[in-house]
Amino acid sequence: MNKPTRRINLYLLNFALLFTHEIDSAFWKEWELFGIPGEIQVFLVLNFLLLLVALYGFKQVILGAPRAFAFSILLAASGVFAFCIHAYFIATGHPQFTLPVSMAILVLTLIVSIAQGIFAFIELWR
């Protein structure tokens, strides 16, 4: 697999995992977990904005734009953060995100995010 294809595929896979997690987050009422005021209404607006940023980043990656690296790292960091914060909540006794598929999505997000970050830096250093 060539570098642009790998970069695009990792971004797309991580994007799909993160937004599948966001769909799962609506089921678990994540706004309550984070104390977001406005409940589902604010949660939906925030996710719309996140989706726009992630899609714009995907466009940059597809075009091979200079900003592609930054968007790849931003998405990878978001995936690592999502895993870490939810692992903390689970470890401290919160029942959210404890179903097998919810946990699998989080673990896969971590793995893909790490791979995406590593490959982004490898490409930058070459």
Short mmCIF file of the C-alpha atoms (twelve columns), coordinates in Angstrom:
data_MODEL
# 
_entry.id   MODEL 
# 
loop_
_atom_site.group_PDB 
_atom_site.id 
_atom_site.type_symbol 
_atom_site.label_atom_id 
_atom_site.label_alt_id 
_atom_site.label_comp_id 
_atom_site.label_asym_id 
_atom_site.label_seq_id 
_atom_site.Cartn_x 
_atom_site.Cartn_y 
_atom_site.Cartn_z 
_atom_site.pdbx_PDB_model_num 
ATOM 1   C CA . MET A 1   0.000   0.000  0.000  1 
ATOM 2   C CA . ASN A 2   1.484   3.347  -0.976 1 
ATOM 3   C CA . LYS A 3   1.759   6.227  1.497  1 
ATOM 4   C CA . PRO A 4   -1.163  8.346  0.261  1 
ATOM 5   C CA . THR A 5   -3.465  5.310  0.225  1 
ATOM 6   C CA . ARG A 6   -2.387  4.278  3.733  1 
ATOM 7   C CA . ARG A 7   -2.854  7.837  5.019  1 
ATOM 8   C CA . ILE A 8   -6.327  8.061  3.454  1 
ATOM 9   C CA . ASN A 9   -7.391  4.606  4.651  1 
ATOM 10  C CA . LEU A 10  -6.218  5.164  8.233  1 
ATOM 11  C CA . TYR A 11  -7.956  8.546  8.381  1 
ATOM 12  C CA . LEU A 12  -11.170 7.078  6.961  1 
ATOM 13  C CA . LEU A 13  -11.119 4.071  9.317  1 
ATOM 14  C CA . ASN A 14  -10.417 6.224  12.370 1 
ATOM 15  C CA . PHE A 15  -13.084 8.709  11.266 1 
ATOM 16  C CA . ALA A 16  -15.634 5.882  10.968 1 
ATOM 17  C CA . LEU A 17  -14.689 4.470  14.380 1 
ATOM 18  C CA . LEU A 18  -14.846 7.839  16.132 1 
ATOM 19  C CA . PHE A 19  -18.208 8.753  14.676 1 
ATOM 20  C CA . THR A 20  -19.604 5.287  15.375 1 
ATOM 21  C CA . HIS A 21  -18.506 5.962  18.939 1 
ATOM 22  C CA . GLU A 22  -20.367 9.288  18.799 1 
ATOM 23  C CA . ILE A 23  -23.528 7.453  17.738 1 
ATOM 24  C CA . ASP A 24  -22.979 5.123  20.699 1 
ATOM 25  C CA . SER A 25  -22.453 8.222  22.858 1 
ATOM 26  C CA . ALA A 26  -25.982 9.387  22.101 1 
ATOM 27  C CA . PHE A 27  -27.302 6.043  23.363 1 
ATOM 28  C CA . TRP A 28  -25.297 6.396  26.588 1 
ATOM 29  C CA . LYS A 29  -26.243 10.078 27.021 1 
ATOM 30  C CA . GLU A 30  -22.605 11.145 27.077 1 
ATOM 31  C CA . TRP A 31  -23.590 14.752 27.801 1 
ATOM 32  C CA . GLU A 32  -24.536 13.596 31.315 1 
ATOM 33  C CA . LEU A 33  -21.147 11.909 31.772 1 
ATOM 34  C CA . PHE A 34  -19.302 15.110 30.810 1 
ATOM 35  C CA . GLY A 35  -21.807 17.491 32.381 1 
ATOM 36  C CA . ILE A 36  -22.568 19.232 29.079 1 
ATOM 37  C CA . PRO A 37  -25.445 21.675 29.574 1 
ATOM 38  C CA . GLY A 38  -28.265 21.639 27.052 1 
ATOM 39  C CA . GLU A 39  -28.349 17.845 26.888 1 
ATOM 40  C CA . ILE A 40  -28.931 16.292 23.453 1 
ATOM 41  C CA . GLN A 41  -29.435 19.668 21.738 1 
ATOM 42  C CA . VAL A 42  -25.930 20.940 22.528 1 
ATOM 43  C CA . PHE A 43  -24.495 17.442 22.018 1 
ATOM 44  C CA . LEU A 44  -25.901 17.355 18.475 1 
ATOM 45  C CA . VAL A 45  -24.550 20.817 17.631 1 
ATOM 46  C CA . LEU A 46  -21.101 19.898 18.980 1 
ATOM 47  C CA . ASN A 47  -21.075 16.674 16.964 1 
ATOM 48  C CA . PHE A 48  -22.145 18.532 13.832 1 
ATOM 49  C CA . LEU A 49  -19.185 20.897 14.266 1 
ATOM 50  C CA . LEU A 50  -16.806 17.991 14.962 1 
ATOM 51  C CA . LEU A 51  -18.091 16.228 11.866 1 
ATOM 52  C CA . LEU A 52  -17.441 19.311 9.724  1 
ATOM 53  C CA . VAL A 53  -13.869 19.618 11.009 1 
ATOM 54  C CA . ALA A 54  -13.195 15.901 10.483 1 
ATOM 55  C CA . LEU A 55  -14.648 15.957 6.962  1 
ATOM 56  C CA . TYR A 56  -12.608 19.038 6.071  1 
ATOM 57  C CA . GLY A 57  -9.551  17.218 7.398  1 
ATOM 58  C CA . PHE A 58  -10.379 14.202 5.249  1 
ATOM 59  C CA . LYS A 59  -10.544 16.478 2.216  1 
ATOM 60  C CA . GLN A 60  -7.071  17.811 3.088  1 
ATOM 61  C CA . VAL A 61  -5.732  14.256 3.379  1 
ATOM 62  C CA . ILE A 62  -7.242  13.222 0.038  1 
ATOM 63  C CA . LEU A 63  -5.786  16.302 -1.672 1 
ATOM 64  C CA . GLY A 64  -2.380  15.751 -0.064 1 
ATOM 65  C CA . ALA A 65  -2.531  19.318 1.237  1 
ATOM 66  C CA . PRO A 66  0.140   20.653 3.613  1 
ATOM 67  C CA . ARG A 67  -2.479  20.673 6.409  1 
ATOM 68  C CA . ALA A 68  -3.135  16.941 5.991  1 
ATOM 69  C CA . PHE A 69  -0.505  16.063 8.615  1 
ATOM 70  C CA . ALA A 70  -2.099  18.353 11.215 1 
ATOM 71  C CA . PHE A 71  -5.571  16.938 10.606 1 
ATOM 72  C CA . SER A 72  -4.255  13.366 10.760 1 
ATOM 73  C CA . ILE A 73  -2.572  14.074 14.093 1 
ATOM 74  C CA . LEU A 74  -5.675  15.871 15.392 1 
ATOM 75  C CA . LEU A 75  -7.891  12.908 14.537 1 
ATOM 76  C CA . ALA A 76  -5.380  10.419 15.971 1 
ATOM 77  C CA . ALA A 77  -5.083  12.440 19.194 1 
ATOM 78  C CA . SER A 78  -8.877  12.596 19.431 1 
ATOM 79  C CA . GLY A 79  -9.037  8.816  19.240 1 
ATOM 80  C CA . VAL A 80  -6.404  8.338  21.937 1 
ATOM 81  C CA . PHE A 81  -8.183  10.891 24.138 1 
ATOM 82  C CA . ALA A 82  -11.564 9.201  23.591 1 
ATOM 83  C CA . PHE A 83  -10.141 5.853  24.661 1 
ATOM 84  C CA . CYS A 84  -8.323  7.257  27.706 1 
ATOM 85  C CA . ILE A 85  -11.201 9.339  29.079 1 
ATOM 86  C CA . HIS A 86  -13.707 6.516  28.631 1 
ATOM 87  C CA . ALA A 87  -11.313 3.976  30.153 1 
ATOM 88  C CA . TYR A 88  -11.060 6.300  33.157 1 
ATOM 89  C CA . PHE A 89  -14.843 6.554  33.445 1 
ATOM 90  C CA . ILE A 90  -15.232 2.775  33.169 1 
ATOM 91  C CA . ALA A 91  -12.450 2.193  35.734 1 
ATOM 92  C CA . THR A 92  -14.139 4.568  38.184 1 
ATOM 93  C CA . GLY A 93  -17.420 2.665  38.025 1 
ATOM 94  C CA . HIS A 94  -19.473 4.448  35.387 1 
ATOM 95  C CA . PRO A 95  -21.720 1.940  33.579 1 
ATOM 96  C CA . GLN A 96  -21.615 3.738  30.216 1 
ATOM 97  C CA . PHE A 97  -19.750 2.181  27.286 1 
ATOM 98  C CA . THR A 98  -19.440 -1.227 28.961 1 
ATOM 99  C CA . LEU A 99  -21.279 -3.259 26.326 1 
ATOM 100 C CA . PRO A 100 -18.943 -5.475 24.259 1 
ATOM 101 C CA . VAL A 101 -19.344 -3.531 21.003 1 
ATOM 102 C CA . SER A 102 -18.953 -0.169 22.792 1 
ATOM 103 C CA . MET A 103 -15.701 -1.383 24.333 1 
ATOM 104 C CA . ALA A 104 -14.508 -2.916 21.054 1 
ATOM 105 C CA . ILE A 105 -15.064 0.402  19.262 1 
ATOM 106 C CA . LEU A 106 -12.996 2.205  21.900 1 
ATOM 107 C CA . VAL A 107 -10.147 -0.341 21.756 1 
ATOM 108 C CA . LEU A 108 -10.108 -0.340 17.949 1 
ATOM 109 C CA . THR A 109 -10.136 3.460  17.984 1 
ATOM 110 C CA . LEU A 110 -7.043  3.438  20.200 1 
ATOM 111 C CA . ILE A 111 -5.212  0.958  17.963 1 
ATOM 112 C CA . VAL A 112 -6.063  2.781  14.732 1 
ATOM 113 C CA . SER A 113 -5.294  6.184  16.292 1 
ATOM 114 C CA . ILE A 114 -1.837  5.042  17.377 1 
ATOM 115 C CA . ALA A 115 -1.162  3.587  13.920 1 
ATOM 116 C CA . GLN A 116 -2.412  6.762  12.239 1 
ATOM 117 C CA . GLY A 117 -0.209  8.936  14.443 1 
ATOM 118 C CA . ILE A 118 2.874   6.779  13.913 1 
ATOM 119 C CA . PHE A 119 2.479   6.676  10.136 1 
ATOM 120 C CA . ALA A 120 1.799   10.431 9.996  1 
ATOM 121 C CA . PHE A 121 5.080   11.144 11.799 1 
ATOM 122 C CA . ILE A 122 7.002   8.602  9.711  1 
ATOM 123 C CA . GLU A 123 5.799   10.339 6.547  1 
ATOM 124 C CA . LEU A 124 6.678   13.749 7.981  1 
ATOM 125 C CA . TRP A 125 10.234  12.689 8.859  1 
ATOM 126 C CA . ARG A 126 10.926  11.205 5.421  1 
# 
